[in-house]
Amino acid sequence: MLRFSPRCRGFLHQPTHARKGEVIVNADFWRGRRVLVTGHTGFKGAWLCLWLQLMGATVTGYALPPATQPNLFKAARLGRGMRAVEGDVRDLDRLTAALREARPEVVLHLAAQPIVRRSYEDPVGTFSTNILGTVHLLEAVRRAGGVRSLVVVTSDKCYENREWLWSYREKSALGGRDPYSASKAAAELVTRAYRSSFFSGEDAETRVATARAGNVVGGGDWAEDRLVPDTVRALEAGRPVELRYPGAIRPWQHVLDPLSGYLRLAELLHRDEGAGFADAWNFAPHEEDARSVGWLAERLQRAWGIEPTWQPQEGPRHHEHIFLKLDATKARVELAWTSRLRIDETVEWTVDWYRRFAAGEDARSLCEGQIAAYAVSQVTTPAGSPA
């Protein structure tokens, strides 16, 4: 059961999967570290920047203005604790100038057009942002110099989906039937080409890795055409919950799980022996936590305190794959990373965040409380020590 504290304004229970002495994120590494985050005005980017701020990093963000109203970037007042540069990743000169001014040691690339359905409506914008934007980021890093570790975030949908029941591994074929998935597969290929051509070898100044996460949920997401914010809007308005593909299986995970993986990966890339981590990585929930859209919608409603019900969404529907699961064995073995929040906890944390925010509680305090609870078993293990 969650316990609320006026002091931390958040959650005090340990995640079920936490182990005593487990290293989550090494805060000492990030203290004073110069970090540039692209896409800082998005859902995941905002959570990431807040976590970095709490650890004492010097954060610069580069992104377009927030795409929704409300949005977590403004609600959590993130601009007060970082330098926020407004810009498009498709603008190579402006992006390069931002990197040269910020002089980051670490770059985390999250800027993207992230919605599958929107990619059908604007394929050109999706391809240009997700592919050319990644090219520009890699080229800006190459031109600016000084970056030690670079994590390019792509998607679980970068794999050639065969509609099979088992989970995709990092060696699985890349591909994509819809514009969004194809753009993320292409971003992986672009990153691999840049790594091989410009960032390879033990003496390379910059180590480059890609991160493929599952379907990320959590408080503070107000995007259109995503299951959780669509469901929350329906619940708050007293409208029926509408689902496009209730039987679709997805690897749901709380936003803090993949973010902890990105931070862990960036730190390991930064080490003297970090060249061995310059590769592709899956960050995924436990296999049994991959559930259907309908299952998650019903659990969200139960956590909200209402009898679950939903109806099929009317109108034309674009193709979406039914089965998608990721295998994170590689990250568990080589990065000492694992998903810490189980699916029931993910639902509980997410619904609690939205309900408290709707009741007038402060978005930043809610996020800080969840970050503190997530890292509750963190120990300050010196860099280089076994996790």
PESULRA-V71517 format. One line per field, one symbol per residue. phi: phi as a letter, one per 30 degrees, with the letter a starting at -180 (. if undefined). A space follows every 50 residues. Layout:
# PESULRA-V71517
phi=???
This chain:
# PESULRA-V71517
phi=.dbcbddchaccddeeddbeiddcbddddddiddbccdidddddddeddd eddddjdccccbadeedbbdbdeddchdddcacccdacddcddddddddd ddhddbbcccdacccedddddbddddddddcdddedddddddddiiddbb ccdcaddddddchcdcddcdddddlldceddddddddddddddddddbbc jdcddccbbcbccddcbldjcbddibedddddddddcicddcbdbdcdcb ddadeddddddddddddddddecdedcdacbcbbddedcdbdededdddd ddddjbddaabdddjdbddbddcabccceedddcchcbdccddddedddd dddddddddjddddddddddddddcdcdbcdeejddd
